[in-house]
Amino acid sequence: MGMRGFWLTFIPVLASCAVLVGALVFSGCYTLKQGAVMLGYLGKAVALEDLETAADAETKAFIGRVEDIRRFAMEELGLRESKNYTRYVEIDRDYLAAVVSACAADSFTRHEWTFPVVGALPYKGFFDSAGAGKEARLLKAEGLDVWVRRVDAFSTLGWFKDPLYSYMKKYSDYHLADLIIHELVHATVFVRGQAQFNEQLAEFIGTTGARLYIASRFGVQSPEYLAIDQEAADAGAFREYIRDLIRELEAVYGDSALSREIKLQRKEEIITGAQERFAGEYESRFRGENYRGFATLPVNNAYLDLFRIYHAEDFFFKNLYQHICETLPDPGEPPGMAGLRRLIEAAKSIHGGDPREALRAAALRT
């Protein structure tokens, strides 16, 4: 899967920063430093049709995979037509940017940055690791918990034609489809000031759409598809473990009888205990190795809150999707495909108010 930072080393999902461009384009001196790097990458981008004639076998195969995934995402799922992922950038590292997140040390009060056009965001992206490190140090000095992660892609929300990067050639068909579909969701649907909704929607459609893609191209009995099931089982077990940890900490943070010092002490005890149990129970909980490193990570509130940004605790998107699939008239195709297309069409209609309620109403409208 490449070196895609914590979220992709220990959680097999695409932890992309959907609106990193918002933090790059609209923020003064920050723009000059980071925007120059971004524009440099875009300036080096080569159209796939120009690249293919002189490409080696691996790159030609990669181009074919990307073009097929794009067709699937746009023609079969109904994501917005665009020129995204039709250009290629050779890059000398295996990630695109570093993204900083922060949270209160004694609660799950999220730190946000506010930018014009895109609104409030719970992360700030940097193409240079030095910039991310400096931002992290400033936030820590304010007493905040901070997490810095590497991401392998982001959507520019139509400002630019999002390119492919050379490290993506190593991705499996499933993870490449997940990445492209996830980012095309962001280019299709963006609700201003609703970063958590935007990320959870793209996360759900990305993983579900990638599964449907593999089923349509390889079949549900193929090794490619069966590997998804194993990965999904481990991911579900890990999500439940993290949710339990978050709930235990929330009980401490919400206890008004406890001083801040006691809350911080209990926090450390709870996290340390959870990691020790995790290490001891790993073989009985997981089949793969993707999550083993959690036991030694410097887990803090920023890490845990980032998890909450990407994963809906109440399974809202999963439950809505299943309900759509169950209530659709015979679509003449796998109900999962028709159901996801209906969900995407409903998401396109969101214009304001509570995005969840708007999505539910639009998706269930006959």
VOGU-3710 file (C-alpha; in Angstrom, 3 decimals, decimal comma):
1> mgmrgfwltf> 0,000/0,000/0,000  2,952/2,328/0,143  3,940/4,690/2,895  0,717/6,547/3,522  1,249/7,443/7,159  -0,512/6,201/10,233  -3,990/5,994/8,825  -2,911/3,791/5,979  -0,395/1,740/7,908  -2,767/0,798/10,681
11> ipvlascavl> -6,154/1,514/9,141  -6,574/0,377/5,535  -8,585/3,373/4,421  -7,628/6,461/2,508  -6,803/9,125/5,002  -6,698/11,814/2,418  -7,131/15,459/3,274  -10,192/16,350/1,219  -9,676/20,069/1,176  -5,970/20,490/1,712
21> vgalvfsgcy> -6,159/22,904/-1,189  -8,307/25,215/0,913  -5,530/25,439/3,428  -3,023/26,038/0,654  -4,807/28,601/-1,471  -6,313/30,956/1,074  -3,823/31,595/3,821  -1,286/34,325/3,142  2,383/33,495/3,610  1,408/29,894/4,147
31> tlkqgavmlg> 0,137/29,960/0,558  3,436/31,132/-0,851  5,424/28,376/0,837  3,067/25,472/0,244  1,392/26,633/-2,960  4,735/26,878/-4,738  5,341/23,185/-4,094  1,853/22,211/-5,220  2,098/24,235/-8,411  5,525/22,728/-9,044
41> ylgkavaled> 4,041/19,239/-8,921  1,163/20,233/-11,170  3,586/21,828/-13,590  5,431/18,511/-13,929  2,248/16,549/-14,620  2,228/14,595/-17,889  -0,983/13,576/-19,668  -1,503/9,806/-19,522  -1,860/9,532/-23,310  1,527/11,230/-23,739
51> letaadaetk> 3,132/9,100/-21,049  1,852/5,771/-22,340  3,809/5,736/-25,593  7,196/5,665/-23,834  6,148/3,992/-20,594  7,477/0,720/-19,243  5,167/-2,273/-18,747  4,373/-1,442/-15,112  3,397/2,127/-15,951  1,282/1,053/-18,932
61> afigrvedir> -0,562/-1,415/-16,731  -1,048/1,315/-14,126  -2,523/3,663/-16,721  -4,943/0,960/-17,834  -6,039/0,307/-14,256  -6,589/3,999/-13,571  -8,608/4,537/-16,737  -10,840/1,574/-15,941  -11,431/2,756/-12,364  -12,244/6,264/-13,594
71> rfameelglr> -14,782/4,868/-16,063  -16,351/2,777/-13,329  -16,545/5,711/-10,902  -18,046/8,148/-13,372  -20,113/5,968/-15,710  -21,284/3,219/-13,377  -21,429/4,988/-10,007  -22,362/8,423/-11,301  -19,575/10,506/-9,802  -18,937/13,840/-11,472
81> esknytryve> -17,215/13,779/-14,857  -13,802/15,428/-14,628  -10,233/15,309/-15,874  -8,984/14,250/-12,462  -6,407/11,438/-12,557  -5,677/11,864/-16,254  -2,176/13,227/-15,591  0,879/11,724/-13,903  3,640/13,186/-11,723  6,940/11,452/-10,996
91> idrdylaavv> 7,819/12,167/-7,373  10,825/11,133/-5,291  8,918/10,131/-2,155  6,070/7,801/-1,298  3,577/10,284/0,144  2,181/13,640/-0,958  1,799/15,847/2,104  1,896/16,007/5,897  -1,319/16,987/7,652  -1,556/18,368/11,191
101> sacaadsftr> -4,534/17,771/13,489  -5,003/18,938/17,081  -7,366/18,474/19,996  -7,672/19,537/23,632  -5,605/17,380/25,953  -8,409/16,830/28,485  -11,436/16,529/26,181  -12,342/15,788/22,589  -12,729/19,481/21,799  -11,411/19,661/18,257
111> hewtfpvvga> -9,037/22,399/17,085  -10,021/23,870/13,734  -8,496/26,229/11,198  -10,808/28,586/9,313  -10,300/29,449/5,638  -12,328/31,404/3,094  -14,525/29,391/0,699  -14,046/26,029/2,421  -14,826/27,181/5,985  -13,594/25,455/9,143
121> lpykgffdsa> -11,305/22,443/8,770  -9,980/20,091/11,461  -6,592/19,764/9,743  -3,920/21,807/8,019  -1,759/20,417/5,235  1,872/20,974/4,346  3,851/19,727/1,370  7,034/20,114/3,433  7,499/18,142/6,643  9,377/21,068/8,236
131> gagkearllk> 6,277/23,250/8,002  4,127/20,543/9,549  6,651/20,089/12,337  6,702/23,800/13,119  2,902/23,949/13,232  2,823/20,923/15,524  5,308/22,494/17,943  3,285/25,709/18,141  0,107/23,799/18,923  1,826/21,666/21,558
141> aegldvwvrr> 3,099/24,839/23,196  -0,562/25,849/23,608  -1,191/22,636/25,547  -2,973/20,789/22,743  -2,590/17,158/21,742  -1,246/17,030/18,189  -1,054/14,374/15,496  0,855/14,625/12,213  0,132/12,120/9,458  1,196/11,595/5,883
151> vdafstlgwf> -1,425/11,450/3,143  -1,138/10,085/-0,360  -3,794/12,180/-2,090  -6,193/15,069/-1,710  -8,928/16,655/-3,764  -8,554/20,217/-5,018  -12,357/20,405/-5,345  -12,147/21,459/-8,988  -9,486/24,145/-8,599  -6,962/21,971/-10,440
161> kdplysymkk> -6,906/18,655/-12,287  -5,834/16,275/-9,542  -2,913/14,145/-10,794  -1,670/10,663/-10,100  1,697/10,214/-8,405  4,347/7,639/-9,181  4,129/5,862/-5,802  0,529/4,891/-6,581  1,736/2,359/-9,161  2,435/-0,070/-6,311
171> ysdyhladli> -1,126/-0,010/-4,967  -3,378/-3,027/-5,373  -6,454/-2,698/-7,589  -8,646/-2,399/-4,500  -6,617/0,326/-2,815  -6,149/2,231/-6,057  -9,910/2,131/-6,652  -10,538/3,204/-3,049  -8,189/6,168/-3,442  -9,596/7,369/-6,766
181> ihelvhatvf> -13,262/6,911/-5,825  -12,728/8,570/-2,423  -11,153/11,641/-3,995  -13,717/11,812/-6,809  -16,440/11,894/-4,147  -14,829/15,041/-2,741  -14,771/16,527/-6,236  -18,468/15,645/-6,608  -19,873/16,591/-3,186  -18,526/19,217/-0,800
191> vrgqaqfneq> -20,598/20,733/2,015  -18,926/23,873/3,321  -18,012/23,769/7,009  -18,934/20,073/7,315  -15,521/18,385/7,175  -16,583/15,375/9,228  -19,613/14,702/7,010  -17,512/15,161/3,867  -14,834/12,747/5,061  -17,235/10,099/6,310
201> laefigttga> -19,242/10,216/3,079  -16,107/9,864/0,937  -14,744/7,163/3,226  -17,916/5,088/2,932  -18,395/5,535/-0,814  -14,687/4,961/-1,438  -14,486/1,615/0,337  -17,924/0,427/-0,808  -17,317/1,525/-4,384  -13,895/-0,146/-4,451
211> rlyiasrfgv> -15,457/-3,408/-3,248  -18,082/-3,207/-6,007  -15,363/-2,485/-8,542  -13,385/-5,590/-7,566  -16,569/-7,697/-7,630  -17,438/-6,438/-11,115  -13,952/-7,016/-12,536  -12,809/-10,166/-10,746  -15,916/-11,790/-9,225  -16,917/-12,314/-5,605
221> qspeylaidq> -15,058/-15,643/-5,366  -11,775/-14,222/-6,620  -8,682/-13,962/-4,390  -8,820/-10,193/-4,914  -12,333/-9,997/-3,482  -11,782/-12,458/-0,643  -8,765/-10,431/0,489  -11,099/-7,457/0,966  -13,239/-9,499/3,343  -10,237/-10,334/5,520
231> eaadagafre> -9,101/-6,714/5,550  -12,607/-5,493/6,348  -12,924/-7,917/9,273  -9,691/-6,631/10,798  -10,710/-3,027/10,161  -14,032/-3,598/11,906  -12,334/-5,162/14,921  -9,913/-2,258/15,162  -12,655/0,359/14,845  -14,616/-1,256/17,652
241> yirdlirele> -11,519/-1,329/19,875  -10,887/2,369/19,277  -14,543/3,243/19,862  -14,415/1,469/23,233  -11,295/3,419/24,151  -12,918/6,705/23,146  -16,039/5,935/25,169  -13,930/5,152/28,265  -12,084/8,448/27,929  -15,292/10,407/27,319
251> avygdsalsr> -16,624/9,168/30,658  -13,556/10,585/32,397  -13,569/13,883/30,502  -17,261/14,394/31,251  -16,893/13,908/35,007  -17,115/17,433/36,425  -15,943/16,214/39,849  -12,469/15,473/38,486  -9,763/18,117/38,221  -7,872/18,609/34,973
261> eiklqrkeei> -4,793/17,029/36,496  -6,703/13,908/37,510  -8,317/13,684/34,055  -4,908/13,817/32,387  -3,561/11,172/34,754  -6,528/8,874/34,141  -6,176/9,466/30,401  -2,601/8,196/30,404  -3,548/5,190/32,510  -6,481/4,298/30,241
271> itgaqerfag> -4,508/4,642/27,015  -1,532/2,697/28,366  -3,809/-0,058/29,634  -5,662/-0,232/26,321  -2,418/-0,558/24,382  -1,112/-3,278/26,679  -4,349/-5,264/26,295  -4,238/-4,713/22,557  -0,752/-6,196/22,316  -1,692/-9,164/24,476
281> eyesrfrgen> -4,899/-9,945/22,579  -3,661/-9,204/19,076  -3,512/-12,766/17,727  -7,026/-13,519/18,942  -8,497/-10,359/17,414  -6,722/-9,949/14,062  -5,668/-12,118/11,140  -3,305/-9,663/9,453  -0,459/-7,463/10,630  -1,791/-4,015/9,657
291> yrgfatlpvn> -2,743/-2,963/13,174  -0,034/-4,415/15,381  1,845/-1,120/15,618  -1,008/0,542/17,525  0,390/-0,864/20,769  3,495/1,332/20,558  2,095/4,533/19,037  2,081/7,761/21,110  -1,717/7,752/21,161  -3,407/10,980/22,253
301> nayldlfriy> -6,711/12,805/21,826  -5,757/14,214/18,423  -5,109/10,694/17,149  -8,428/9,434/18,495  -10,438/12,438/17,315  -9,010/12,027/13,822  -10,450/8,522/13,875  -13,855/10,009/14,684  -13,640/12,396/11,727  -13,415/9,507/9,270
311> haedfffknl> -15,650/6,894/10,912  -19,267/7,463/11,900  -19,815/5,828/15,268  -23,526/5,336/14,600  -22,970/3,609/11,207  -25,212/6,229/9,600  -23,911/5,798/6,048  -23,789/1,999/6,200  -27,318/1,757/7,582  -28,724/4,233/5,072
321> yqhicetlpd> -27,045/2,420/2,184  -28,387/-0,949/3,312  -31,880/0,493/3,637  -31,689/1,940/0,120  -30,575/-1,426/-1,281  -33,430/-3,239/0,479  -36,137/-0,839/-0,705  -35,106/-0,324/-4,341  -37,325/-1,917/-6,965  -35,625/-4,615/-9,019
331> pgeppgmagl> -32,825/-2,617/-10,649  -31,766/-5,336/-13,088  -28,253/-5,231/-11,631  -26,634/-6,006/-8,269  -28,605/-4,012/-5,655  -25,376/-2,807/-4,106  -24,463/-0,982/-7,305  -27,891/0,604/-7,729  -27,969/1,498/-4,042  -24,620/3,255/-4,111
341> rrlieaaksi> -25,585/5,141/-7,257  -28,779/6,313/-5,498  -26,747/7,409/-2,465  -24,368/9,408/-4,673  -27,229/11,069/-6,551  -28,815/12,020/-3,239  -25,529/13,464/-1,968  -25,270/15,685/-5,052  -28,539/17,381/-4,048  -27,352/18,587/-0,625
351> hggdprealr> -27,274/22,385/-0,468  -27,661/23,380/3,177  -28,988/22,551/6,605  -28,125/19,316/8,361  -26,297/17,335/5,645  -27,178/13,977/7,177  -30,884/14,717/7,251  -30,747/16,177/3,754  -28,967/13,070/2,498  -31,438/10,726/4,186
361> aaalrt> -34,451/12,590/2,800  -33,055/12,729/-0,735  -31,918/9,095/-0,734  -35,279/7,760/0,426  -37,338/9,987/-1,820  -39,138/7,891/-4,432
//
